[in-house]
Amino acid sequence: MFGDGLWFFGMHALWWVFWVVVIVALVAFVLPGWNRGERETPLEILKRRYAAGEISKDEYEERRATLTRDTDPGN
């Protein structure tokens, strides 16, 4: 009789371990990649930094020219 109760406790504990592993795996693999499809382009990042006052107008225009020159397929 004692052996059956111990087996039941072991299976119950394994189910808890299973669900903890499933939840941790979901958090580790799903949540960090949630925004992968919505990444900012370099030009959007540059515009945001200029709007926030992190870079000057001259620096913004210089970097924007570099980015548009590098992405222009006509060159």
C-alpha positions as a Markdown table, in Angstrom:
| # | Residue | x | y | z |
|---|---|---|---|---|
| 1 | Met | 0.0 | 0.0 | 0.0 |
| 2 | Phe | 2.8 | 2.4 | 0.8 |
| 3 | Gly | 4.5 | 1.8 | -2.5 |
| 4 | Asp | 1.3 | 2.8 | -4.4 |
| 5 | Gly | 1.1 | 6.1 | -2.5 |
| 6 | Leu | 4.7 | 6.9 | -3.2 |
| 7 | Trp | 4.3 | 6.2 | -6.9 |
| 8 | Phe | 1.3 | 8.5 | -7.0 |
| 9 | Phe | 3.3 | 11.3 | -5.2 |
| 10 | Gly | 6.2 | 10.8 | -7.7 |
| 11 | Met | 3.8 | 11.1 | -10.7 |
| 12 | His | 2.2 | 14.2 | -9.2 |
| 13 | Ala | 5.6 | 15.8 | -8.7 |
| 14 | Leu | 6.6 | 15.0 | -12.3 |
| 15 | Trp | 3.5 | 16.7 | -13.6 |
| 16 | Trp | 4.4 | 19.8 | -11.7 |
| 17 | Val | 8.0 | 19.7 | -13.1 |
| 18 | Phe | 6.5 | 19.2 | -16.6 |
| 19 | Trp | 4.3 | 22.3 | -16.4 |
| 20 | Val | 7.0 | 24.4 | -14.9 |
| 21 | Val | 9.3 | 23.4 | -17.8 |
| 22 | Val | 6.6 | 24.2 | -20.3 |
| 23 | Ile | 5.9 | 27.6 | -18.9 |
| 24 | Val | 9.6 | 28.5 | -18.6 |
| 25 | Ala | 10.2 | 27.4 | -22.2 |
| 26 | Leu | 7.3 | 29.5 | -23.4 |
| 27 | Val | 8.6 | 32.5 | -21.6 |
| 28 | Ala | 12.2 | 31.9 | -22.8 |
| 29 | Phe | 11.4 | 31.3 | -26.5 |
| 30 | Val | 8.2 | 33.1 | -27.2 |
| 31 | Leu | 8.3 | 36.4 | -25.4 |
| 32 | Pro | 11.7 | 37.7 | -26.4 |
| 33 | Gly | 10.8 | 37.2 | -30.1 |
| 34 | Trp | 7.4 | 38.7 | -29.8 |
| 35 | Asn | 8.4 | 41.9 | -31.8 |
| 36 | Arg | 10.8 | 40.3 | -34.3 |
| 37 | Gly | 8.6 | 41.2 | -37.3 |
| 38 | Glu | 8.3 | 44.8 | -36.3 |
| 39 | Arg | 11.9 | 46.0 | -36.2 |
| 40 | Glu | 12.7 | 49.6 | -36.8 |
| 41 | Thr | 14.7 | 50.4 | -40.0 |
| 42 | Pro | 18.0 | 52.3 | -39.5 |
| 43 | Leu | 16.3 | 55.4 | -40.9 |
| 44 | Glu | 13.4 | 55.2 | -38.4 |
| 45 | Ile | 15.9 | 54.8 | -35.6 |
| 46 | Leu | 17.8 | 57.9 | -36.8 |
| 47 | Lys | 14.6 | 59.9 | -37.0 |
| 48 | Arg | 13.6 | 58.8 | -33.5 |
| 49 | Arg | 17.0 | 59.8 | -32.1 |
| 50 | Tyr | 16.8 | 63.2 | -33.8 |
| 51 | Ala | 13.3 | 63.8 | -32.5 |
| 52 | Ala | 14.4 | 62.8 | -29.0 |
| 53 | Gly | 17.3 | 65.3 | -29.2 |
| 54 | Glu | 20.0 | 62.7 | -29.0 |
| 55 | Ile | 21.8 | 64.0 | -32.2 |
| 56 | Ser | 22.1 | 67.4 | -33.8 |
| 57 | Lys | 20.6 | 68.5 | -37.0 |
| 58 | Asp | 23.9 | 68.4 | -38.8 |
| 59 | Glu | 24.6 | 64.9 | -37.6 |
| 60 | Tyr | 21.1 | 63.8 | -38.5 |
| 61 | Glu | 21.4 | 65.1 | -42.1 |
| 62 | Glu | 24.9 | 63.6 | -42.5 |
| 63 | Arg | 23.8 | 60.1 | -41.3 |
| 64 | Arg | 20.5 | 60.3 | -43.3 |
| 65 | Ala | 22.5 | 61.1 | -46.5 |
| 66 | Thr | 24.8 | 58.2 | -45.8 |
| 67 | Leu | 21.9 | 55.8 | -45.2 |
| 68 | Thr | 19.9 | 56.9 | -48.3 |
| 69 | Arg | 23.1 | 56.7 | -50.4 |
| 70 | Asp | 23.9 | 53.2 | -49.2 |
| 71 | Thr | 20.3 | 52.0 | -49.8 |
| 72 | Asp | 19.8 | 53.7 | -53.2 |
| 73 | Pro | 19.8 | 50.9 | -55.8 |
| 74 | Gly | 20.7 | 53.4 | -58.5 |
| 75 | Asn | 24.3 | 53.8 | -57.3 |
